């Protein structure tokens, strides 16, 4: 347990269950960094999380959209999106989806990561959930978070409510544990993405607010290893086109997407649909507002000690890649 002023983030280890699955995905057909050729028959392993934020990936997989596009895609699930990104560095997946904030904290350890495009954003998907009796930020003395996006948004929550960060203890834990820890009183509240806020409400906890209420939204990046991407840009562009199609379907028909989430992430359809409807689903390139946000986040990370110095993220953010390879052709 550490106070905000002394936080230091380290790279996230790959969870054991995911490692077992990855071992089964390896072999001569995998299109890793060292894979020759770059043909459409190469297996593209994409790391994803286990929540509804990955609905377009699950829909594209269950409905055969990747296959119809001539792609051999294998989705590999991780407990957290940050784990999926770390797996790229380990040559265990070729692509991954994850939040901008968490991925920014991983660029120093993984300078070869490349963000190709954005596929969603929301200010409603992450929420503050508290135990009974807590009605405002100033009453929270112990805040449950996970590394990356959750932690960052929680600290911005207290700043927005003029609560000194050194008056709050940030308790880091796995997402699945935080609702129960709050119910027990180990922490007073937590900030997480769905389905964990809804799961907390089912335990008798209370939703206080979402990140959009104090001016913060997240976006999800599609990222890849730079070496792999150089030899597989056509395949990566096809993945983007499939996700664009799946995202449009997800926005228009959340029931259909929720069925896919239930099948692949084992989240009840009703809960998945509720979460899906909180997200703006759109595959797009980066814009000026995004880049300004990333610079602000980096300044924040340096101030808090997450990063020892500012990073030059221009090589990591492929601004214009989506327009060049997908939107305009």
Rosetta blueprint (number, residue, H / E / L):
1 X L
2 X E
3 X E
4 X H
5 X H
6 X H
7 X L
8 X L
9 X L
10 X L
11 X L
12 X L
13 X L
14 X L
15 X L
16 X H
17 X H
18 X H
19 X H
20 X H
21 X H
22 X H
23 X H
24 X H
25 X H
26 X L
27 X L
28 X L
29 X L
30 X E
31 X L
32 X L
33 X L
34 X L
35 X L
36 X L
37 X L
38 X L
39 X L
40 X L
41 X L
42 X L
43 X E
44 X E
45 X E
46 X E
47 X E
48 X E
49 X L
50 X L
51 X L
52 X H
53 X H
54 X H
55 X H
56 X H
57 X H
58 X H
59 X H
60 X H
61 X H
62 X H
63 X L
64 X L
65 X H
66 X H
67 X H
68 X H
69 X L
70 X L
71 X L
72 X E
73 X E
74 X E
75 X E
76 X E
77 X E
78 X L
79 X L
80 X L
81 X H
82 X H
83 X H
84 X H
85 X H
86 X H
87 X H
88 X H
89 X H
90 X L
91 X L
92 X L
93 X L
94 X L
95 X E
96 X E
97 X E
98 X E
99 X E
100 X H
101 X H
102 X H
103 X H
104 X H
105 X H
106 X H
107 X L
108 X L
109 X L
110 X L
111 X L
112 X L
113 X E
114 X E
115 X E
116 X E
117 X E
118 X E
119 X E
120 X E
121 X E
122 X E
123 X L
124 X L
125 X L
126 X E
127 X E
128 X E
129 X E
130 X E
131 X L
132 X L
133 X L
134 X L
135 X L
136 X L
137 X H
138 X H
139 X H
140 X L
141 X L
142 X E
143 X E
144 X E
145 X E
146 X L
147 X L
148 X L
149 X H
150 X H
151 X H
152 X H
153 X H
154 X H
155 X H
156 X H
157 X H
158 X H
159 X H
160 X H
161 X L
162 X L
163 X L
164 X L
165 X H
166 X H
167 X H
168 X L
169 X E
170 X E
171 X E
172 X E
173 X L
174 X L
175 X H
176 X H
177 X H
178 X H
179 X H
180 X H
181 X H
182 X H
183 X H
184 X H
185 X L
186 X L
187 X L
188 X L
189 X E
190 X E
191 X E
192 X E
193 X E
194 X L
195 X L
196 X H
197 X H
198 X H
199 X H
200 X H
201 X H
202 X H
203 X L
204 X L
205 X L
206 X E
207 X E
208 X E
209 X E
210 X E
211 X H
212 X H
213 X H
214 X H
215 X L
216 X L
217 X L
218 X E
219 X E
220 X E
221 X E
222 X E
223 X E
224 X E
225 X E
226 X H
227 X H
228 X H
229 X H
230 X H
231 X H
232 X L
233 X H
234 X H
235 X H
236 X H
237 X H
238 X H
239 X H
240 X H
241 X H
242 X H
243 X H
244 X H
245 X H
246 X H
247 X H
248 X H
249 X H
250 X H
251 X H
252 X H
253 X L
254 X H
255 X H
256 X H
257 X H
258 X H
259 X H
260 X H
261 X H
262 X H
263 X H
264 X H
265 X H
266 X L
267 X L
268 X L
269 X H
270 X H
271 X H
272 X H
273 X H
274 X H
275 X H
276 X H
277 X L
278 X L
279 X L
280 X E
281 X E
282 X E
283 X E
284 X E
285 X L
286 X L
287 X L
288 X H
289 X H
290 X H
291 X H
292 X H
293 X H
294 X H
295 X H
296 X H
297 X H
298 X H
299 X H
300 X H
301 X H
302 X H
303 X H
304 X H
305 X L
306 X L
307 X L
308 X L
309 X L
310 X L
311 X L
312 X L
313 X L
314 X L
315 X L
316 X L
317 X E
318 X L
319 X L
320 X L
321 X H
322 X H
323 X H
324 X H
325 X H
326 X H
327 X H
328 X L
329 X L
